[in-house]
Amino acid sequence: MSYSLEEMEKGFVHIEDGPTYECYFPKTRQYWNGWALPLLTATSLVDFVIQALAGQKTEDDYEFCLEVLTSIRTYEYGELTIYGVGDGLIWTECDAQGEE
């Protein structure tokens, strides 16, 4: 994925009824099976990781978390660093309040 900063725009996403995360998208959206592919801000990435790890208790849970954590990719656009997280997660684009 290679875009210029001018080709990116700020947005928000969530997974189901979970927390809302600030992110960036290419202005020309890409989707995975109809789901959004956000690039999270650093703050949103940390919040997402904390949320994703909360309540995980089984070996399968740990394996899933490791899969997500090792899938994180860093993208730099000048002063902006954003993170691609979890191909295969069911991200939905929403507004800042979590409304679709």
C-alpha positions as CSV (number, residue, x, y, z in Angstrom):
1,M,0.0,0.0,0.0
2,S,1.6,3.2,-1.1
3,Y,-0.2,6.6,-1.0
4,S,0.8,10.2,-0.6
5,L,-0.5,12.1,2.4
6,E,-2.8,14.1,0.1
7,E,-4.5,10.8,-0.9
8,M,-5.3,10.0,2.8
9,E,-8.2,11.3,5.0
10,K,-9.0,11.0,8.7
11,G,-11.9,8.7,9.7
12,F,-13.2,6.4,12.4
13,V,-13.8,2.7,12.7
14,H,-15.1,0.1,15.2
15,I,-15.6,-3.6,15.4
16,E,-19.2,-4.5,16.1
17,D,-20.3,-2.4,19.1
18,G,-16.8,-1.9,20.4
19,P,-14.9,1.2,21.0
20,T,-14.4,3.8,18.2
21,Y,-10.8,4.3,16.9
22,E,-9.4,7.2,15.0
23,C,-7.7,6.2,11.8
24,Y,-6.8,7.2,8.2
25,F,-8.1,5.8,5.0
26,P,-7.0,6.2,1.4
27,K,-9.6,8.6,-0.2
28,T,-10.1,5.8,-2.7
29,R,-11.2,3.1,-0.3
30,Q,-10.0,-0.5,-0.3
31,Y,-12.0,-3.2,1.4
32,W,-11.5,-6.8,2.5
33,N,-14.7,-8.8,1.9
34,G,-16.6,-5.6,2.2
35,W,-15.0,-4.5,5.5
36,A,-12.9,-1.4,6.0
37,L,-9.1,-1.5,6.1
38,P,-8.2,1.3,8.5
39,L,-4.7,2.6,9.3
40,L,-4.9,3.5,13.0
41,T,-3.2,6.4,14.7
42,A,-0.6,5.5,17.4
43,T,-3.1,6.3,20.2
44,S,-5.8,4.2,18.6
45,L,-3.4,1.3,18.1
46,V,-2.5,1.3,21.8
47,D,-6.2,1.5,22.8
48,F,-7.0,-1.3,20.3
49,V,-4.3,-3.6,21.6
50,I,-5.4,-3.1,25.3
51,Q,-9.0,-3.8,24.3
52,A,-8.0,-6.9,22.2
53,L,-6.0,-8.4,25.0
54,A,-8.6,-7.8,27.7
55,G,-10.3,-11.0,28.8
56,Q,-8.3,-13.3,26.7
57,K,-7.9,-16.6,28.6
58,T,-7.5,-19.6,26.3
59,E,-4.7,-20.8,24.1
60,D,-6.8,-20.0,21.0
61,D,-7.4,-16.5,22.3
62,Y,-3.6,-16.0,22.8
63,E,-2.9,-17.4,19.3
64,F,-5.4,-15.0,17.8
65,C,-3.9,-12.0,19.6
66,L,-0.4,-13.0,18.5
67,E,-1.7,-13.3,14.9
68,V,-3.2,-9.8,15.1
69,L,-0.1,-8.3,16.8
70,T,2.3,-9.7,14.3
71,S,0.1,-8.5,11.4
72,I,0.6,-4.8,12.3
73,R,2.3,-2.8,9.6
74,T,3.8,0.7,9.9
75,Y,3.2,3.3,7.2
76,E,4.9,6.7,7.3
77,Y,3.6,9.8,5.4
78,G,6.0,12.6,6.2
79,E,5.3,13.5,9.9
80,L,2.3,11.0,10.0
81,T,2.9,7.5,11.2
82,I,-0.1,5.1,11.0
83,Y,-0.6,1.4,11.5
84,G,-2.4,-1.2,9.5
85,V,-3.9,-3.7,11.8
86,G,-5.5,-7.1,11.4
87,D,-6.3,-8.1,7.9
88,G,-9.4,-10.2,8.5
89,L,-10.8,-8.2,11.3
90,I,-14.4,-6.9,10.8
91,W,-13.8,-3.1,10.9
92,T,-16.7,-0.9,10.0
93,E,-16.4,2.8,9.1
94,C,-18.3,5.1,11.4
95,D,-18.3,8.7,12.8
96,A,-16.5,9.8,15.9
97,Q,-19.5,8.7,18.1
98,G,-19.5,5.2,16.6
99,E,-22.5,5.7,14.5
100,E,-22.5,4.1,11.0
